[in-house]
Amino acid sequence: MTAAARTLGESTPTVSRRINDLERELGTKLFQRSKRGVELTAAGKRLLDLVQKMQGLVETVGDQVAEDNTKIAGAVKIKAGDGLGPYWIARHLPKFHRSVPNVQVDLEIGLAVDEVVHRQADLAIVVEKPTHPEIISQRLGTMHYMCFASQAYINEHGHPQSIFEFQNHKLLMHTSYVHQVEAWSKNIKQLKDFIDYSVITNSGTALLTLASNAGGIAILPSFIAEVEPDLVPLHLPSLAPIQFWLTYTERVRRNPAGMATIEWLLSIFNDQEHKWFQSEFVHPNKVDEERKALSAKEVFGVSSGIQL
């Protein structure tokens, strides 16, 4: 509290009072107070993530408005995992280059941890929030892992009604999922000892190819429903919510090419536009229903305009 007051040029009681006012307005405790000092509560940590994201966007407003995007140039290296990298980031790169044509993107696929500190990457997407003081982290969203299969596989083997029927099916798993089972649902942890994995692979491409060719039930992030519309999202609950963060350093934030890339990445993970990344799981079928309803509403609106 004292350090914050010094930074803000306020008194410690004033800072404490403002925090109390904020907690009262939000209706939740942001700090846990004890004789050892104060620590962020879970709600406080969530608010901090949101504030950091807001701060990053606000700080870019002036530069992005004033800067001619065609004059922004340079190379930016992004490191992302086997799913988000090739199947989501790469999918949106053409639109980014139409806006910022002179930024060269080096997209490296692989598990990222602290590459940005050692300058092995300018931007990295990680699944554990870093604690290194030099790393700036902004929460991008949550990946919800669920089950997909081809229609041909379902026709031959049937649609499982619960995960407890998995022992009667061929299950396709990514290597990283097997080692992260503690983050999965309670039921999956109970099942791990007797589930028979038909294939385990460290390649997302291999996983998608197997599933598309009736190789079994693949456990994939829900956004794959948009990427591979031929795969059928099964009527089962989400198996694991995995949060992920965008990480970079002050050096990258001050670089116009880096800042343009950061802003773009934040936009393609906007969970209002891309519901796959919301905190709560949204089944692809519901997303399709909402899109159809919106499309019908737009058509009806246009038709009404013509009639009028």
C-alpha positions as CSV (number, residue, x, y, z in Angstrom):
1,M,0.0,0.0,0.0
2,T,2.8,2.4,0.9
3,A,4.7,1.7,-2.4
4,A,1.5,2.2,-4.4
5,A,0.8,5.5,-2.6
6,R,4.3,6.7,-3.3
7,T,4.0,5.9,-7.0
8,L,0.6,7.6,-7.2
9,G,1.7,10.6,-5.1
10,E,-1.1,9.9,-2.6
11,S,-1.2,9.0,1.1
12,T,-1.4,5.4,2.1
13,P,-4.9,5.9,3.8
14,T,-6.2,7.4,0.6
15,V,-5.1,4.4,-1.5
16,S,-6.6,2.0,1.1
17,R,-9.9,3.9,1.1
18,R,-10.0,3.8,-2.7
19,I,-9.5,0.1,-2.7
20,N,-12.2,-0.3,-0.2
21,D,-14.5,1.8,-2.4
22,L,-13.7,-0.4,-5.4
23,E,-14.3,-3.6,-3.5
24,R,-17.7,-2.2,-2.3
25,E,-18.6,-1.2,-5.9
26,L,-17.7,-4.6,-7.3
27,G,-19.2,-6.5,-4.4
28,T,-16.2,-8.7,-3.8
29,K,-12.9,-8.8,-1.9
30,L,-9.8,-8.0,-4.1
31,F,-7.2,-8.3,-1.3
32,Q,-6.8,-10.7,1.6
33,R,-5.5,-8.7,4.5
34,S,-3.4,-10.3,7.3
35,K,-0.5,-9.4,9.6
36,R,1.9,-10.3,6.8
37,G,0.4,-7.6,4.5
38,V,-2.0,-8.0,1.6
39,E,-2.4,-10.6,-1.1
40,L,-4.6,-10.7,-4.1
41,T,-7.7,-12.9,-3.9
42,A,-8.9,-15.0,-6.9
43,A,-11.2,-12.1,-7.8
44,G,-8.3,-9.7,-7.5
45,K,-6.1,-11.7,-9.8
46,R,-8.9,-11.8,-12.4
47,L,-9.3,-8.1,-12.2
48,L,-5.5,-7.6,-12.5
49,D,-5.5,-9.6,-15.7
50,L,-8.3,-7.5,-17.2
51,V,-6.7,-4.3,-16.1
52,Q,-3.4,-5.2,-17.7
53,K,-5.2,-6.1,-20.9
54,M,-7.0,-2.7,-20.8
55,Q,-3.8,-0.9,-20.1
56,G,-2.1,-2.5,-23.0
57,L,-4.9,-1.5,-25.3
58,V,-5.1,2.1,-24.0
59,E,-1.3,2.6,-24.4
60,T,-1.5,1.6,-28.1
61,V,-4.4,3.9,-29.0
62,G,-2.3,7.0,-29.7
63,D,0.4,5.1,-31.6
64,Q,-2.0,3.1,-33.6
65,V,-4.2,6.1,-34.6
66,A,-1.3,8.3,-35.5
67,E,0.8,5.6,-37.2
68,D,0.4,4.8,-40.9
69,N,0.2,1.0,-40.9
70,T,1.9,0.7,-44.3
71,K,5.0,2.4,-42.7
72,I,5.2,-0.1,-39.8
73,A,8.0,-2.6,-40.7
74,G,10.1,-5.2,-39.1
75,A,10.2,-8.8,-38.1
76,V,8.3,-10.4,-35.2
77,K,8.8,-13.9,-33.9
78,I,5.7,-15.6,-32.4
79,K,5.9,-18.9,-30.5
80,A,2.7,-20.8,-30.0
81,G,1.5,-24.3,-29.3
82,D,0.6,-27.1,-31.8
83,G,-3.1,-26.2,-31.8
84,L,-3.3,-22.4,-31.6
85,G,-0.3,-21.7,-33.8
86,P,-1.2,-23.6,-37.0
87,Y,-5.0,-23.7,-36.6
88,W,-5.9,-20.3,-35.3
89,I,-3.1,-17.8,-35.6
90,A,-2.0,-18.9,-39.1
91,R,-5.7,-18.9,-40.1
92,H,-5.9,-15.2,-39.3
93,L,-2.4,-14.1,-40.6
94,P,-3.6,-13.1,-44.1
95,K,-5.9,-10.5,-42.7
96,F,-3.1,-9.1,-40.5
97,H,-0.8,-8.7,-43.5
98,R,-3.5,-6.9,-45.4
99,S,-3.5,-4.4,-42.6
100,V,0.2,-4.3,-41.8
101,P,1.9,-5.6,-45.0
102,N,5.5,-4.8,-44.1
103,V,5.7,-6.9,-40.9
104,Q,7.4,-10.2,-41.3
105,V,6.1,-12.9,-39.0
106,D,8.2,-15.8,-37.9
107,L,5.7,-18.3,-36.5
108,E,7.4,-21.1,-34.5
109,I,5.3,-24.0,-33.3
110,G,6.2,-25.6,-30.0
111,L,5.7,-25.5,-26.2
112,A,6.5,-22.0,-25.0
113,V,7.7,-21.1,-21.5
114,D,10.2,-18.3,-21.0
115,E,11.4,-17.7,-24.6
116,V,10.6,-13.9,-24.4
117,V,13.0,-13.4,-21.5
118,H,15.9,-15.0,-23.4
119,R,14.9,-13.3,-26.7
120,Q,14.2,-16.6,-28.4
121,A,10.8,-15.1,-29.3
122,D,9.3,-11.7,-29.3
123,L,5.8,-13.0,-28.4
124,A,4.9,-16.3,-26.8
125,I,1.6,-17.9,-25.9
126,V,1.9,-19.9,-22.7
127,V,-0.5,-22.0,-20.6
128,E,1.0,-21.1,-17.3
129,K,1.0,-17.4,-16.2
130,P,4.7,-16.4,-15.9
131,T,6.1,-14.8,-12.7
132,H,9.3,-13.4,-14.1
133,P,9.4,-9.6,-13.4
134,E,10.5,-8.7,-17.0
135,I,7.6,-10.5,-18.6
136,I,4.4,-8.7,-19.4
137,S,1.5,-11.1,-19.6
138,Q,-2.1,-10.6,-20.9
139,R,-4.7,-13.3,-20.5
140,L,-6.0,-14.2,-24.0
141,G,-8.7,-16.7,-23.0
142,T,-9.5,-20.3,-22.3
143,M,-9.3,-23.4,-24.5
144,H,-12.0,-25.9,-23.9
145,Y,-11.1,-29.4,-24.9
146,M,-13.9,-31.6,-26.1
147,C,-14.5,-34.7,-28.3
148,F,-14.8,-34.8,-32.1
149,A,-15.3,-37.6,-34.5
150,S,-16.1,-38.0,-38.2
151,Q,-19.6,-38.9,-39.2
152,A,-18.2,-42.1,-40.8
153,Y,-16.8,-43.2,-37.4
154,I,-20.1,-42.4,-35.6
155,N,-22.0,-44.3,-38.2
156,E,-19.8,-47.4,-37.6
157,H,-19.2,-47.2,-33.8
158,G,-22.1,-45.1,-32.5
159,H,-22.2,-41.9,-30.5
160,P,-21.0,-42.3,-26.9
161,Q,-23.6,-41.0,-24.4
162,S,-21.0,-40.3,-21.7
163,I,-17.2,-40.4,-21.2
164,F,-17.7,-43.7,-19.4
165,E,-18.4,-45.4,-22.7
166,F,-14.9,-44.4,-24.0
167,Q,-13.5,-47.9,-23.3
168,N,-15.7,-49.1,-26.2
169,H,-14.2,-46.6,-28.6
170,K,-10.9,-45.7,-30.2
171,L,-9.5,-42.6,-28.4
172,L,-7.0,-40.3,-30.1
173,M,-4.9,-38.1,-27.8
174,H,-2.2,-35.5,-28.1
175,T,1.0,-36.2,-26.1
176,S,0.7,-33.0,-24.1
177,Y,-2.8,-33.8,-23.0
178,V,-1.7,-37.1,-21.5
179,H,0.9,-35.3,-19.3
180,Q,-1.6,-32.6,-18.3
181,V,-4.4,-34.9,-17.1
182,E,-4.5,-33.2,-13.7
183,A,-6.0,-30.1,-15.4
184,W,-8.8,-32.2,-16.8
185,S,-12.2,-33.0,-15.3
186,K,-12.5,-35.3,-12.3
187,N,-14.1,-38.0,-14.4
188,I,-11.3,-38.1,-16.9
189,K,-8.7,-38.4,-14.0
190,Q,-10.7,-41.4,-12.8
191,L,-10.8,-42.9,-16.2
192,K,-7.1,-42.5,-17.1
193,D,-6.1,-45.8,-15.7
194,F,-8.4,-47.9,-18.0
195,I,-8.9,-45.8,-21.1
196,D,-7.2,-47.5,-24.0
197,Y,-5.7,-44.8,-26.3
198,S,-5.7,-46.0,-29.9
199,V,-3.2,-43.4,-30.9
200,I,-1.0,-40.9,-29.0
201,T,0.8,-38.3,-31.1
202,N,2.7,-35.1,-30.6
203,S,1.2,-33.7,-33.8
204,G,-2.0,-31.8,-34.0
205,T,-2.1,-32.3,-37.7
206,A,-1.8,-36.1,-37.3
207,L,-4.6,-36.0,-34.7
208,L,-7.0,-34.1,-37.1
209,T,-6.1,-36.3,-40.0
210,L,-6.8,-39.5,-38.0
211,A,-10.1,-38.1,-36.7
212,S,-11.2,-37.0,-40.2
213,N,-10.5,-40.5,-41.6
214,A,-12.6,-42.3,-39.0
215,G,-9.6,-43.2,-36.9
216,G,-11.4,-42.6,-33.6
217,I,-12.6,-39.9,-31.2
218,A,-10.1,-37.0,-31.0
219,I,-9.9,-34.7,-28.0
220,L,-9.4,-31.2,-29.4
221,P,-10.0,-27.6,-28.5
222,S,-13.6,-26.4,-29.3
223,F,-12.4,-23.9,-31.9
224,I,-11.6,-26.8,-34.2
225,A,-15.3,-26.8,-35.0
226,E,-14.7,-23.6,-37.0
227,V,-11.5,-24.9,-38.5
228,E,-12.7,-28.4,-39.5
229,P,-16.4,-28.2,-40.1
230,D,-16.5,-31.8,-41.4
231,L,-15.7,-33.1,-37.9
232,V,-18.7,-33.7,-35.7
233,P,-18.6,-32.1,-32.1
234,L,-20.0,-34.8,-29.9
235,H,-22.8,-34.1,-27.5
236,L,-20.6,-34.4,-24.4
237,P,-19.4,-31.8,-21.8
238,S,-16.0,-30.1,-22.0
239,L,-13.2,-32.2,-20.6
240,A,-10.7,-29.5,-19.6
241,P,-10.5,-25.7,-19.5
242,I,-7.0,-24.6,-20.1
243,Q,-6.2,-20.8,-19.7
244,F,-3.5,-19.2,-21.8
245,W,-1.6,-15.9,-21.9
246,L,0.2,-13.7,-24.3
247,T,3.7,-12.8,-23.1
248,Y,6.2,-10.3,-24.2
249,T,8.7,-7.7,-22.8
250,E,8.8,-3.9,-22.7
251,R,11.3,-4.0,-25.6
252,V,8.7,-5.6,-27.9
253,R,5.9,-3.3,-26.6
254,R,7.9,-0.2,-27.6
255,N,8.5,-1.6,-31.1
256,P,5.8,-0.5,-33.6
257,A,5.8,-3.8,-35.4
258,G,5.7,-5.7,-32.1
259,M,2.8,-3.5,-30.8
260,A,0.8,-3.9,-34.0
261,T,1.2,-7.7,-33.6
262,I,0.1,-7.6,-30.0
263,E,-3.0,-5.6,-30.9
264,W,-3.8,-8.1,-33.7
265,L,-3.4,-11.1,-31.4
266,L,-5.7,-9.6,-28.8
267,S,-8.3,-9.0,-31.5
268,I,-8.3,-12.6,-32.8
269,F,-8.8,-13.9,-29.3
270,N,-11.6,-11.5,-28.5
271,D,-14.0,-13.8,-26.7
272,Q,-17.1,-11.7,-27.6
273,E,-16.5,-12.3,-31.3
274,H,-14.9,-15.7,-30.9
275,K,-16.9,-17.5,-28.2
276,W,-14.6,-20.5,-28.2
277,F,-12.3,-18.6,-25.8
278,Q,-14.8,-17.5,-23.2
279,S,-14.3,-18.6,-19.6
280,E,-17.4,-20.7,-19.8
281,F,-17.6,-23.6,-22.3
282,V,-19.9,-22.9,-25.2
283,H,-20.7,-26.1,-27.3
284,P,-20.2,-25.6,-31.0
285,N,-23.8,-26.6,-31.7
286,K,-24.9,-23.6,-29.7
287,V,-22.5,-21.3,-31.6
288,D,-24.0,-22.6,-34.9
289,E,-27.5,-22.0,-33.6
290,E,-26.7,-18.4,-32.7
291,R,-25.1,-17.8,-36.0
292,K,-28.1,-19.2,-37.9
293,A,-30.4,-17.1,-35.8
294,L,-28.4,-14.0,-36.4
295,S,-28.2,-14.7,-40.2
296,A,-32.0,-15.2,-40.3
297,K,-32.5,-12.0,-38.4
298,E,-30.3,-10.1,-40.8
299,V,-32.2,-11.6,-43.8
300,F,-35.5,-10.8,-42.2
301,G,-34.3,-7.2,-41.5
302,V,-33.3,-6.7,-45.2
303,S,-36.6,-8.2,-46.4
304,S,-38.6,-6.0,-44.1
305,G,-36.7,-3.0,-45.5
306,I,-37.5,-4.0,-49.0
307,Q,-41.2,-4.4,-48.2
308,L,-41.3,-1.0,-46.5
